[in-house]
Amino acid sequence: MRLLVYNIRYATGTGPAFHLPVPGAGYLRSSRKTLDDITHFIRDQDPDLVGLIEVDTGSMRSGLVNQVEYIANHLGHYTAYQCKYGAASMNLQLPIVRKQANALLAAPRVHGERFHFFPTGIKRLVIELELDECCVFLVHLSIKYRHRQEQLAHLHELVRTAPKPVIVAGDFNTFTGRDELFLFKQATGLRSANTRHLASYPARVPRAELDFVLVSPQIEVLDFRIPDVRLSDHRPLICDFRVRSAANATAA
């Protein structure tokens, strides 16, 4: 199977114009061309699963276009998405912000979607999808180190109680370095598919490894790459994998 993970920054594009007339102004304007370019790129990769971080589900910024459904319709995929803030968050009262979401897209054979919420941080959503052979969790962790560590502790419990081998993917915001995931990986037994520690951020000249695909021992990574795609401030991750049978996993 092929998993593609991409923080698309609400299809707002990138480059110097993003910070005009003031820094960060680009967050308020989405681009249909950028959305189309992202959609075409994803479709060309022919993924079985797509994890999208920072998608607009139909605010004024996107021209009331639900970017998740737009991309899913072009792929012919099932989708599960939710606003990335908790149900009690004040962000749900704000225009544009309340339409900011994360999403998992997959073939119709997928079932059992669940939405979990971290008890701390502003971005709290964890999306879980259960496949026939494994469970996939999509996350977008906090920018604050302390909150990230608390979120990882909560995520550990979700992974520990999962009934099948696990993939945890998304934007981990590990600005202090990948080593901050060391204890989480030790506790869960997960390992990174990115064995060469390729950087994914910023897209123009990547220097930081912020985006991850972590997998259980029963999952064999067949290929992992980060294409030179600059449609967002992050580059996408592509991971080809298969789930070993119980006998093969034990032998390995």
C-alpha positions in Angstrom: 0.0 0.0 0.0 1.0 3.6 -0.5 0.6 6.3 2.1 1.0 10.0 1.2 1.2 12.5 4.1 1.1 16.2 3.3 0.7 19.5 5.2 -0.9 21.6 2.5 -1.2 24.8 4.5 -4.8 25.3 3.3 -3.6 25.6 -0.3 -2.4 29.1 0.4 0.8 28.6 -1.6 4.3 29.7 -0.8 7.0 32.2 -1.8 7.6 35.9 -1.0 4.0 36.9 -1.9 2.7 34.8 1.1 4.0 37.5 3.4 2.6 40.5 1.6 1.4 43.0 2.5 2.2 41.9 6.1 3.9 38.7 7.4 1.5 35.8 7.3 -1.1 37.5 5.2 -1.2 34.6 2.9 -3.0 32.5 5.5 -6.1 34.6 4.6 -6.2 33.8 0.9 -6.3 30.3 -0.7 -5.5 29.7 -4.3 -7.6 27.4 -6.6 -4.6 26.9 -8.8 -2.5 25.7 -5.8 -5.3 23.4 -4.8 -5.5 22.0 -8.3 -1.8 21.5 -8.4 -1.8 19.7 -5.1 -4.7 17.6 -6.2 -3.0 16.6 -9.5 0.2 15.8 -7.6 -1.6 13.5 -5.2 -3.6 11.8 -7.9 -0.4 11.2 -10.0 1.2 9.4 -7.0 -1.8 6.9 -6.9 -1.9 6.6 -3.1 -4.1 4.1 -1.2 -4.1 6.4 1.8 -3.7 10.2 2.1 -3.2 12.1 5.3 -3.8 15.8 4.9 -2.8 18.4 7.5 -4.1 21.9 7.4 -7.1 21.7 5.1 -9.9 24.2 4.7 -13.4 22.7 4.8 -15.2 25.6 3.3 -14.4 29.0 4.7 -14.4 32.4 3.0 -10.7 31.9 2.5 -11.2 28.9 0.2 -14.2 30.4 -1.6 -16.5 28.1 0.4 -14.8 25.1 -1.2 -14.3 22.1 1.0 -10.7 21.2 0.1 -11.0 17.7 1.6 -14.0 16.7 -0.5 -12.5 18.4 -3.6 -9.3 16.3 -3.4 -11.2 13.1 -2.4 -13.6 13.5 -5.3 -10.7 13.7 -7.8 -9.1 10.6 -6.3 -12.3 8.7 -5.9 -11.6 8.2 -2.2 -13.6 7.9 1.0 -12.7 10.6 3.5 -12.9 11.3 7.2 -12.1 14.8 8.5 -12.8 17.0 11.5 -11.9 20.4 12.8 -8.5 20.1 14.6 -9.6 22.0 17.7 -11.4 20.5 20.7 -15.2 20.8 21.0 -14.9 23.4 23.8 -12.3 25.5 21.9 -13.0 29.2 21.4 -11.5 28.7 17.9 -14.8 27.2 16.9 -16.4 30.6 17.2 -14.0 32.3 14.8 -14.6 32.7 11.1 -12.1 30.8 8.8 -10.3 29.2 11.9 -13.4 27.0 12.6 -13.0 25.5 9.2 -9.4 24.4 9.7 -9.1 20.6 9.7 -7.1 17.5 9.2 -8.2 14.6 7.1 -7.6 11.0 6.1 -8.5 9.9 2.6 -8.7 6.2 1.6 -10.3 3.6 -0.6 -13.9 2.7 0.3 -12.8 -0.6 1.9 -11.6 1.4 5.0 -13.9 1.4 8.0 -14.0 2.3 11.7 -13.0 6.0 11.7 -12.7 7.5 15.1 -11.9 11.0 16.3 -9.8 11.4 19.5 -8.8 14.7 21.1 -5.7 15.4 23.1 -6.4 17.0 26.6 -3.8 19.7 26.0 -2.7 22.0 23.3 -4.6 24.1 20.8 -4.5 21.6 17.9 -6.0 18.5 19.6 -7.3 16.2 16.9 -6.2 12.6 16.3 -7.9 10.8 13.4 -7.9 7.0 13.5 -8.8 4.7 10.6 -9.0 1.0 10.9 -7.9 -1.0 7.8 -8.1 -4.8 7.4 -4.6 -5.3 8.7 -3.6 -2.1 10.6 -4.7 1.1 12.3 -3.6 4.5 11.0 -3.5 7.6 13.3 -3.1 11.1 11.8 -1.7 13.8 14.1 -0.7 17.5 14.1 1.1 18.1 17.3 1.5 21.3 19.3 4.1 23.9 18.5 4.9 24.1 22.3 7.4 21.5 23.5 5.6 20.8 26.8 2.3 20.3 25.1 3.8 18.0 22.5 5.2 15.8 25.2 1.8 15.6 27.0 0.2 14.8 23.6 2.7 12.0 22.9 1.9 10.5 26.3 -1.8 10.4 25.4 -0.9 9.1 21.9 1.0 6.3 23.5 -2.2 5.0 25.2 -4.0 5.1 21.9 -1.2 3.1 20.2 -0.9 0.7 23.1 -4.6 -0.3 23.0 -4.9 -0.5 19.2 -6.1 -4.0 18.1 -3.8 -4.1 15.1 -0.3 -3.0 13.9 -0.1 0.8 13.9 1.0 3.6 11.6 1.2 7.1 13.2 1.8 9.8 10.7 1.5 13.6 10.4 3.2 16.9 11.3 4.9 16.4 14.7 6.4 19.9 14.9 9.6 18.6 16.4 11.5 21.9 16.2 13.9 20.7 18.9 14.9 17.7 16.8 13.8 14.2 16.1 15.4 13.0 19.4 12.4 14.3 21.3 10.5 11.3 19.9 13.0 8.8 21.3 11.1 7.9 24.5 7.8 7.7 22.6 9.3 5.3 20.0 10.9 3.2 22.8 7.6 3.0 24.7 5.5 2.1 21.7 8.0 0.0 19.7 7.4 2.2 16.6 10.2 3.1 14.2 10.5 5.8 11.6 10.0 4.9 8.0 12.4 7.8 7.2 15.6 5.9 8.0 17.8 8.5 6.2 16.3 11.3 8.3 15.3 13.4 5.2 14.1 16.9 6.1 10.6 18.1 5.0 10.5 21.7 6.1 10.7 24.4 4.8 9.8 23.1 1.3 12.2 25.4 -0.6 15.4 24.3 1.3 14.4 21.6 3.9 16.3 21.7 7.1 14.0 20.2 9.7 12.4 16.8 10.1 9.0 17.8 11.2 6.8 15.3 9.4 6.9 11.6 10.3 5.6 8.1 9.4 6.1 5.8 12.4 5.3 2.1 12.0 4.9 -1.0 14.1 7.5 -3.9 13.8 4.9 -5.9 11.8 4.9 -3.3 9.1 7.5 -3.6 6.4 8.5 -0.3 4.7 9.2 -1.0 1.0 10.1 2.6 0.0 10.1 6.0 1.6 10.7 9.3 -0.2 10.2 13.1 0.2 9.6 14.6 -3.3 10.9 18.0 -4.2 7.4 19.6 -4.3 7.0 23.2 -3.2 3.2 23.8 -3.2 3.2 24.3 0.6 5.7 25.2 3.3 6.1 21.5 3.9 7.1 18.8 1.4 5.0 15.6 1.2 6.0 12.2 2.5 5.4 9.0 0.5 5.7 5.6 2.1 5.1 2.2 0.5 4.5 -0.5 3.0 3.0 -3.9 3.6 1.8 -5.7 6.8 3.7 -8.9 7.5 1.8 -12.0 8.6 2.2 -12.8 12.3 4.5 -15.7 11.5 6.7 -13.6 9.2 6.8 -10.7 11.7 8.0 -13.1 14.5 10.7 -14.6 12.2 11.9 -11.1 11.3 
